[in-house]
Structure formats: structure tokens, C-alpha cells
Amino acid sequence: MSTSCNDLPPCATLLERTRIVLVETSHPGNIGAAARALKTMGLRQLVLVRPRQFPAAEATARASGADDILAQAVVVDTLAQAVAECGIVIGTTARPRYLEWPVTPPREAAEWAAAQTGAAHLAIVFGREQTGLSNDELRFCQRAIRIPTAADFSSLNLAQAVQICAYEWRLAAPPEAAAAQLASEPLATGAELAGLIAHAKATMTRVGYLNPTRPQRLPDRLARLVGGGQLRHSEAQILRGFLSAIDEALADL
């Protein structure tokens, strides 16, 4: 069992560069069943954020031969660590809620992900069995997935939701030859985007544009602006440089 996201394999095809992130999973059997879902669809990367019990015999039993996925699973303390290397982060939500970014079915999200250029890691994030992802956790995402279900019974098991998304990712994955023609300019990683957002908020506060005691929806919209635009690494660096120049100019006043 790995303990660092840095141990994950380098980016390549859509399936190889996609990681499934499970946040605070309560039942180890769901972890094993999710591992099985990944392996059947050709995904390899499983990241666990503060699982209640792992490793566990029940997880191994439910994996049904996907023991290698469990053995390579990465365990981290925070969602920020889980997605730090990712240029694209897609959250999942089972209930309607107001979000500043698109909420789409898995197929549309998979087709969108397949169309993105650049060899960036991509994360699909699944929340707790009972409560899903919090609004704060969804702020790490540029998009969200909501699986269409019957109106009178919308309850999906966690591993079932992982299987549906993994299936759609497999359908959307371009042929290996096409996937090899990735753009040379990588997308900004999750860590770079988080740093840019934090820097922008600090500079906005210094110039009086953001009141941290009454931020209203500005932080959410800033996250949407930065995360939803598919910024390249060089573009993020330009914006950080611009903010640093503003900070230096303010220091000279």
C-alpha cells in the first residue's frame, strides 16, 4: 500500500492518468468493490482520503481479484493532497445544490475529460456514503457529476457509482495512438491552482476588493474562474507573477 500520491505512475492515456479518490469511506467493502470496478474498466489509480478502516479483510474479499489495485492504493490525510498533482478535478454529488460550475451526467463529463489536451492527472472524487462531499470539498473541483436516477429512489451504493463513472471513462477514452498526441504544455496542477487562488485572495484583500469578514460569493466565483478555465502551467505562472508585481508595488507605497 502506497502512502504518497507522488508514487503514482506518470500520465499517459486518459485511463492511465485518471485517479479515483474516495473521501472518508466508512465501509472497507466499498473500497474493495471500487477497486474491482476500476480494474474491470482499465483504471489503475485509487486514492483514499482518511478511510475509516484500511487495509481490511473485507476490502480484499470484495476486490475479487483486484488485489493489485488495493496494494497500490494511496492513503492521504486531506483531499488537497489527493488532488495536488491534478490539472482536472471532477467531484460527484447525488443531490441538487447550487454550484458555480457545470453539473453533468457521467457520460458528458467523460467526453469532456477526453477532449482536454495536456498530460495532466485527472481526479474523480467520491464523498462519504451517507453525506457525500461537502461544499468546501467541491471547491477543489472544476466540474461535478450527478448520476441520473429514478426520482422516487435515488440511492446508489458508492461502488456502483464508481462503476458507472469508470464505465463511461472507458467508453470515452480515445484510442492509444490518439491519446499519445498530447499537448506539450501541461495544465496547471491542483496545487498550482490552489496557490493562485490563495495569492489572489490575499492581494484582493490588501487592495480592499475582498472583505474576508463578508466575502459573499467572491471566493466561490474566484475558484470557478481559476479552476474552470483549464489554465496551463505557464498561464498560472503569468498570473502569479502579475499578483507578485502588485504586491511589490503596494509595498513601495
Secondary structure, DSSP 8 states (H G I E B T S, - for coil): -B--GGGS----STTTTEEEEEES-S-HHHHHHHHHHHHHHT--EEEEES-SS-S-HHHHHHHTT-HHHHHT-EEES-HHHHHTTEEEEEEE-SS----SS-EE-HHHHHHHHHH--S--EEEEEE-BTTTB--HHHHTT-SEEE----BTTB----HHHHHHHHHHHHHHH---HHHHT---SS-B--HHHHHHHHHHHHHHHHHTTS--TTS-TTHHHHHHHHHHTTT-BHHHHHHHHHHHHHHHHHHHT-
